[in-house]
Amino acid sequence: MSAAFEEVRLRLPHIELAAHLFGPEDGLPVIALHGWLDNAMTYARLAPKLKGLRIVALDLAGHGHSDHRPAGGSYAIWDYVHDVLQVAEQFGWQRFSLLGHSMGAIVSVLLAAAMPERVERLALIDGLIPYTGEADSAPAKLGEALKAQLALAGKSKPVYAQLERAVAARMQGVGAVSFEAAELLAGRGLMPVPGGYTWRTDARLTLPSPMRLTLAHAHSFVQNVQCPVSLILAQQGMLHAQPGVAHLLEKLPFEQHSLPGGHHLHLDDEAGAQAVADCFNRFFATA
């Protein structure tokens, strides 16, 4: 596996984020966004296979080596949209493309829909819209989130005596991954503590959302995307099972590819990464 990259830190007006830079400096500008509780290493296999792109693979706020939100802050998905826009501003990119996996794909869709004049193309991996909630469930959802916030102070992160135990835990996490993928994600996602290792991620990332977009909101964002889109659907992934997605996919003009593999097919093995790269290289070659 070739994963040559440059490690950088980006000092935005409101937060400092870590990132990996891949590809030639004069390549097509792309900001790459990982999934929930992952980090920039999600693109370790895929990014080196993508041709002619200048990729900024972020550790999103609260993940990997990036800063956590300040005390009292939260991790609403639209706040990530603002972060990504500020990254583009720092690089001086008025027009750029987005590469997103899972939650990163959702953030990409929100930004492309809200500011179509800024986004050139979307390359999405097994992600499209957030989990939604309707008005009648909103009070209970907010109550659940408030109770979880109050309880968070009394909880502690797991500590693993050996790195291997953390890797094994990540293999069984949300969006189960291969051993090699878990090693890559854990290698960047762990930090040493007394007694072993624990996750760098902000514990607030595990809190339930206090408010969700309705299905109508989510559909409106997707339908307002004006740029070309290439969407990878993992045949054993998570997007197929998400409520409301199958019907939506039937109506969208997006380029869609159904590929064998799980939710992290781009990271689990070289074959999956190459299959995704083949789709996206053709997609970006038409830019």
N, C-alpha and C positions, 0 to 999 in steps of 0.2 A: 504493500500500500504506500503510495506517495502522497504525503500531506505537507509539502513545503508551504509555509505561510510566514507572515510577519505579524508579530504580536504588537498591538498598539493600545493606548488608552486615549479615550476621547473625552475631553473636558467640555461638556455641554453647559449651557447657562444654569441648569438646575440639577445636574447629576453627572457623575463620571462613569462612563461605560468602557468595558474592555471589548476588544474585537480582534479577529484574525483577518488579515488581508491576503487574498489569493489573486493570482493572475497578473497580466501586464498592466502597468500604470495607465496606458492609453486604451485599455479595453473598455467595452461598454459598461457603464456604471450600474452595479447591482448591489442592493442591500439584502443580506440573507438573514432570515429570522427563524429561530428554533422553536420547538414546542415547549409546553408547560413542564417545568422542572428539569429541562434539558439545558444545554449550553452550546457554545459555538462549535464544539467538537462534533456535533451532529452532522456537520458538513465535511468532516475530515476525509471521507472516502469520495464524496461526490464532487466537491469544489475543484480538486485537481483534474477532474475529467471534463470539466466544462471549458470550452474553448473561446478565447477572445473576450473574456469577461474580467472586469476589475471588481472583485467580490469583497464586500465588507461584511463578514459574518460576525454578528453581534452576540455578546452575552447580554441578553435583555436585563433590565433593572431587576435586582433581587436574585439573579442567577449567575452561576459561574464566578468570574472575577470582577463583575460589575458591582457598583455600589448598591446598597439597599435604599429604598425610599426612606425619607426622614420619619422620625417618630410621629405617629398620628396620620401618616400617609397610607394610601391603599394602592392596590394593584388592579384598578379598573382597566379593562382592555383598551379603552380609548386613550388612556394615559400612555400606553405603549405607542400608539399612533403618533402622539406628539413627540415622543422620544425619537422615533425613526425620522420624522420630519426634521428635527434638530440635527440629527446625524447628516442628513443630506445637505443641510445648510452649512455645516462645518466643512464638508468636502467641496462646497460650491456647486453642487449638482442641482440645477433647476429642473432637469428631466433625468429620471433614473428608473430602473426596473426593480422589482421585488421578487425574491425567491423565498418562499415560506413553507414550513412544515407544520402541520397541525395548528396549534395556537398561532404560530407565526404566519400561517396561511390566512387565518382569520384576520389578524392585524393588517396584513397586506390588502385584503379585500376592503376593509373599512377605509384605509387611507386612499386606495385607488378610487373608491366611490365618492369620498368626500372631497378629494382634490384631484380630479381627473387630469387637470392641466400639468401635474407634476409627474405622473406615473406613466412610463412608456410601455411596460409589459409586466404581466404577472405569471410566474412559474410556481405552481402550487402542488404540494405533496400531501395527499390524504387529509385535507382540511379545507373548509370553505366558510361555514357560518358557525357562530357560537351556539352553545346550548341555550335554548330560548325559554321564556316563561310568560304566561299570560297574566292579565290584570287581576284575575280572581285569586291567583296564588301569590301576589306580590306582598301582602301584609305578612303572611306566614314565612315567606322567604326572607324578608327583612328581619323578622324576629329570630329566625334560625341563625342568621349572620351575626346579629348583635350578641346572642348568647355565646357563640363560638369565639367572638372577640374577647368577651369577658373571661372566658375559660383559658385563653391562650397563655396568659401569664403563668399559669400553673403547670404548663406542659414543657417538656424538654425534648430535644432532638435525640434520635438514637445514636449511640456510640458503638462503633465496631472495633473489636480488638485487632482484627487483621483486615487489610484491604480486600482480601478475597471475599470476606463476608459482606462487605458493602457492595462489591460487584454482584454477588449472588442476589442480594436484595434488589438491586436495580434491574436485574434480569426479570424479576417477577413484578416490577412496578407497573404503573399505568402505562399502557402501550409496551407490553413485554418485548424485550430485545434479546439479541444473541449475546453470547459471552463476549465476543470481540467488541460489539457495540457498547455493552455495559462497561467494559474496561475503559474505552475511550471517554465515555460520558463521566464515569466515576473519577477518572484521573484528573479531570478538570473541576469536577463538582465537589470534591472532598477537601477537607482541611484537617491538619493534626490537632488533637485536643488531648488533655490528660486521659489516659486509658485507651487511646486509639485514634479513630477518625470519625468525623461527622460531616454532614453536608453543609456546604457554604450557603445554600439557598436560604432566603429569608423565610422564616416560619410563617409569616403572614400570607405567603403564596398558597398555603393549604386551606385558608379560610374560605367558606362558601361565599359566593357572590351575594351582596345585599340586594342587588337589582339586576334583572336580566332584560335584554331586548326581547320584544315580542317576536313571533314568527313573521309578522307583517314587517316589522322593522328590519329583520335580517334579510328578508327577500328584497326589500327596497334597496338595501346597500348593494346586494349582488347584482340587481338589475340596473343599477346606476354605473356599474363598471363599464368604461368606454374603451379601454385598451384591449389588445389581444391577450388572451389567457390560455395557458396550457395547464391542465389539471391532471395529475397522476392519481388514480384510484387504486389503492392497494387491495388486492382481492381478498386478503385475510386481515384487512385493516379495520379502522374504526369509523370511517366516514360513511360506508355503506349502511351501517346500523343506526346512524344518527336520525332521529325522527324528523320528518319533513324534507330530507335531503333528496331521496330518490325522485320524488315528484318534481322537485326544483331542477335537478340535473337534466330531466327530459326537456325542459323548456329553454335551457341556456344555450347560447351560441358558442360556448367555450370549446376549444379543442380538448378532448378527453381521451385518456389512455388508461386502460385497465391492465395492471401488471401483477404477476404473481408475487406474493410476499406479504409480510405483516406491516403494521403501522410505520415502522422504521425501516422499510425496505431499502431506502437509500443509504443506510448505515450498517445494516445487519451483515452484509457480505459484499464482496466485490461484484458478484454477478448482478445483484440488485442495484448497486450504485451505477454500474455500467448501463443497465436497462433504462434507468431514469435519465442518465446523462445523454444517452442516444436520443431520447425524446426531446430533451431541453436543448441540445446542440442544434437539432433541426429547427426548433422553434426560434432560437435566438439568431440563427443564420439568416432568417427572413427579415430581420429588423432593418 
